[in-house]
Amino acid sequence: MKACLVIPTYNERDNITPLFEKLLEEFKEIKDFDMEILIVDDNSPDKTWEIVNEFHEKHPNINLLLRTKKEGLGAAYIHGMNYAMDERKADIIFQMDADLSHDPKLIKIFLENIKDYDVIIGSRYVKGGGFENWPWTRKLISRGANTYARLLLGLKIKDISSGYRCYTKEILKTVPWDKFDNKGYSFLEELLYYCIKNGGKAKEIPLVFVDRKIGETKLNKAEMKNFLTGMIKVRLKHGKPKI
């Protein structure tokens, strides 16, 4: 079976090399899956894609999907996940940040658990999960946004805003990709909503989220506003999933 890590990038040139080094080292411990990395780059001004191409020459399992412009995290994932399924023929699809916030050592644990589930979520809000190097204000905003989305969408998942997950191809094939209301960060909640609504079984495993040390967060006030309104749109359009 093949597992593909879909990783959107925008100005992550300083992070991409250490990320690749950690991932390639972790892949050595995984025996039951052919592991691939798919970088979805929105034409980064810092030319992140150059580093990706350099690694591809030595590591053919690192591939690049270069887009023409920045259209949002959700748009990058929609393009990348479908490319991973249709072109790379992946059976298991991961989503992961490029800024070293997500521990690659969890990949093996994800794969061990996905055999009995449709979605595995790296969760900051289950026992053993949490945050590292985050100020209390960021923690408060994160928990508040997560609670808001959980209540509005009617999901029992404790961390529906986590960006570190893996999915089976079968559950992603049930997702109406052309009907997404949210192409920014709130894509994460909407995607999970569709997976659960369509009968997917999800499991959370502990994740300690580490704040980025290099570069700047892409989350801004406009994205936060879109998140608040986006969750309302999803609820009004689809209602609560039957869970």
N, C-alpha and C positions, 0 to 999 in steps of 0.2 A: 504493500500500500504506500501511497505517496502523501506526505504532509507538506503543506506550503505555508510559510509565514508571510503574510501580506503586511508590508510596513510602509505607510505613507511618509514621505519626507518633503521638507521645505526648509532650506538653509540649515541642514544638519551635517555639513561637511566635517566639522570637528568631532562629531559623535559617531559617524558611520564606521570608521575604521575600528575603534575599540568594540563597537557593537558586533561587527562581523567576526572579529577575533574571538569574542566570547561565544557567539553562536556556533561557529565552526568547531570550537573545542567541545561544546556541549553535544553537538551532533555525533561525536565519536562514541558517546555513551548510549546512543539510541540504535538498536539493532533491527527492530521490526518494521521500521518505516524508512522510505527514501525521503530525505529531508531536502527541501528547497527553500530559498528566500526569494521573494518577489518585492523589489523596491518600486513603489509608485511615486515618482517624483514629479512635482508640479513645476518643472522648469526652474529650479532653484537659482536665484541670482548668484549664489556662492558656488554654483556648479557641483553640487553634491553628486550629481549623476556621473561626473568624471571619475570619482573614486569608485563608484559602483562598477563602471565599465572596466576599470583596472583590476578589480577583484575578480570579475567574471572571466578574465583571461586565464587566471590560474584555478578558479573554482567555478566550473560550469553550472553548478547548482545555485549560483547567485545570479539572478536575472533582473533586468531593468524594464519597467514600463514608464516611458517618458511622456508626460502630458505637455500640452502647449502652454497652459497657464494655470494659475491657482484658482480653484473653484470650490474649495472647502474640503474638510476632512471626510465628510460623508460621500461626496462625489468621488474622491480618490478611492475610498473603500469599495464603493459600488463597482467602479471600473476594475479595480484590482481583484476583488473576490470572484467576479465573473470570469476574468481572464485566467485566474488560477484554476477554476473548475473546467472551463471550456477549452483553453489552450494548453495549460500545463497538466491537465487531467488529474488534479489533486483530489484525494478522497477526504482529507481532513484539512480544513482551512483555519489558520490562526489569524488573529489581529493583534498587533503589538506596536508600542511606541518606539520611535527611533532614538530617543534621548537618554537611554540607559535607565529609565525609571522602572522597567519591568525585568525581573530577574530571569535570565535564560535557563537557570537550573530548574525552573518550574515546568519547562516544556515536557520533560520526561514524565512528570506527574500528570500533566494534562492528558498526555497520550495514554497513560495507564487507565485513566478514568473515562475517557471518551467512548470506550468499548460498550459501556452500559448506559450512556446518555447521548443526547443530541447536542448539548452545549455545555462546555465547562468554562467557568468564570473565575478569574483571579479576583478574590474579594478582599477588600480592605475592612469589611465590617463583620466578618465572622471571627471566631476565636483563633488567635494566632496571626491575624491580619492587622494592618495598621499603616502608619505613615512614618517616614524618616525625613528629618530636615524640613518639615513643613511648619510654618507659623500657625498659631491657633486660629487666626482669622481665616486662613485658607481651609483649615479643617472644618471650621464652622460653616463656611459657604458650601463646601463639598457635601457635608452631611445634610444641610438644609435642602440643597438642590436634589440630592438623592431621595430624601424623604418625600419631597414635593412630587417628584416623578413617580415614585412607587405608589403613592396614594392616588394620584390622578389616573394612572394607567391600570391600577388594580393588580399589580404584580407583587408576588410574595418574595421575590429575590431581594436579598439584603443590599446588594451593591449592583444596581442596574446601570450605573454610570461608568463602570470599569471598562477600560480600553484594552484589557488583556484577556482574551478569550480564545477558545477554539470551537469549531463547529464541524458537524458531519456535512458532507456534500448533500446528503439527502434532505436535511432540514433547510439548508440554504436554497435548495431548488424549489421550496414551497414559498419563498419570499417574493412578493410582487415588486421587483426592483424598479419598475417604471412608475410606481405610485408613491414613492417616498415624498413626504412633505418637507423633510429636513435634510439639507445637504451639508450642514455644519456639524458641530460637536453633538448636537441632539440626535444625530443619526444613530448614535450608539444605543440610546433608549428605544428608538423606534424599531431598530433591527431586532433587538431582544424581544420587544413586544410582538412582532410578527412571528418570531420563532415559537414563543409560548402560545400565542393565539392559534397557531397551526398544529398544536399538539406536541411540541417539543418538550423533552425532559431536560432540565438544567440542574447542574450541581455546582456549588461554590467551594473553592479551595482557598486556603489563606494566602494572601498576598501582602507583603510589606512594600508599599509604594515609596520609592526613593525620588525625591525632588531632583530635577535636572541640575547639573553642575555647570554645564556649558550651554550657551544660547539662551533664547528667551521663549517663554511660553506663548503659544499661538492663541490662547484663550483671552478674549477681551470683552469689553462691555457690550459690544454689538452681538457677540456670540452668546453672552449671558441672556440678553433680551430675547434673542431668537430661541433660546432654550425654553424660556418661560412660556412664550407664545406657542412654540412648536408642540409642547406636550398637550396643551389645550386643543390644538388642531387634531392631534392624533385621537384624543379621547372623544371629541365631538364627531369625528369621522367614522370611528370604528367601535367605540364603546369599550367596556372592559372585556378582556379575553376570558373565555370559560376555562378556569383552572381549578 
